[in-house]
Amino acid sequence: MNGVAIIIGKIGLFFAVVSFAVLIQGLFSRKWQAGTYFSWSGDALEMLEYFSIAVTIVVVQFRGATTGCDVKPCLFHEEDDE
């Protein structure tokens, strides 16, 4: 079951990276066509929004992949105090 979770995790990460790249490429092409590729005043928030979409994809796929598995994220690993 853990092997399946790892595969799902890799697929989710791949799609998150591809989604982010496509969204950023769309932003660049819109700026190029509009002739505003030297003006980045309000685009930082749009890029942050695209990044948050990619992070959401990773979080959702990680949660879906680890439901019912024995996989624990490293951040939530508790050491035994024995």
DODRENMI-504554 format. One record per residue (C-alpha): residue in one letter; x, y, z. Coordinates in nm, 3 decimals, decimal comma, always signed. Layout:
res; X; Y; Z
A; X; Y; Z
...
***
This chain:
res; X; Y; Z
M; +0,000; +0,000; +0,000
N; +0,289; +0,237; +0,073
G; +0,428; +0,183; -0,276
V; +0,099; +0,298; -0,425
A; +0,105; +0,608; -0,204
I; +0,454; +0,694; -0,327
I; +0,348; +0,656; -0,691
I; +0,042; +0,874; -0,634
G; +0,264; +1,129; -0,460
K; +0,504; +1,145; -0,754
I; +0,219; +1,181; -1,002
G; +0,062; +1,459; -0,795
L; +0,392; +1,643; -0,768
F; +0,444; +1,613; -1,143
F; +0,101; +1,759; -1,217
A; +0,154; +2,039; -0,966
V; +0,481; +2,139; -1,133
V; +0,327; +2,115; -1,481
S; +0,023; +2,319; -1,373
F; +0,244; +2,590; -1,224
A; +0,462; +2,601; -1,537
V; +0,159; +2,627; -1,768
L; +0,001; +2,905; -1,562
I; +0,328; +3,103; -1,549
Q; +0,381; +3,053; -1,923
G; +0,030; +3,189; -1,984
L; +0,112; +3,494; -1,774
F; +0,434; +3,554; -1,966
S; +0,262; +3,516; -2,303
R; -0,016; +3,759; -2,203
K; +0,243; +4,012; -2,091
W; +0,442; +3,963; -2,413
Q; +0,134; +4,014; -2,632
A; +0,029; +4,323; -2,434
G; +0,382; +4,464; -2,451
T; +0,403; +4,499; -2,073
Y; +0,681; +4,248; -2,009
F; +0,891; +4,512; -1,829
S; +0,610; +4,608; -1,589
W; +0,563; +4,361; -1,302
S; +0,380; +4,582; -1,051
G; +0,066; +4,374; -0,989
D; +0,182; +4,039; -1,120
A; +0,351; +3,917; -0,803
L; +0,012; +3,843; -0,648
E; -0,095; +3,654; -0,959
M; +0,224; +3,447; -0,947
L; +0,167; +3,383; -0,576
E; -0,185; +3,266; -0,659
Y; -0,045; +3,024; -0,916
F; +0,203; +2,894; -0,659
S; -0,077; +2,843; -0,407
I; -0,268; +2,640; -0,666
A; +0,035; +2,414; -0,713
V; +0,078; +2,375; -0,336
T; -0,292; +2,289; -0,302
I; -0,254; +2,015; -0,562
V; +0,041; +1,867; -0,368
V; -0,140; +1,884; -0,033
V; -0,459; +1,726; -0,166
Q; -0,276; +1,445; -0,346
F; -0,058; +1,379; -0,041
R; -0,360; +1,357; +0,186
G; -0,542; +1,132; -0,060
A; -0,241; +0,909; -0,109
T; -0,173; +0,859; +0,261
T; -0,531; +0,797; +0,375
G; -0,535; +0,447; +0,512
C; -0,159; +0,396; +0,476
D; +0,119; +0,374; +0,730
V; +0,303; +0,670; +0,574
K; +0,372; +0,959; +0,812
P; +0,509; +1,294; +0,699
C; +0,851; +1,372; +0,844
L; +0,720; +1,690; +1,004
F; +0,470; +1,501; +1,214
H; +0,697; +1,214; +1,315
E; +0,700; +1,168; +1,689
E; +0,989; +0,989; +1,849
D; +0,925; +0,742; +2,125
D; +1,030; +0,857; +2,471
E; +1,114; +0,511; +2,598
***
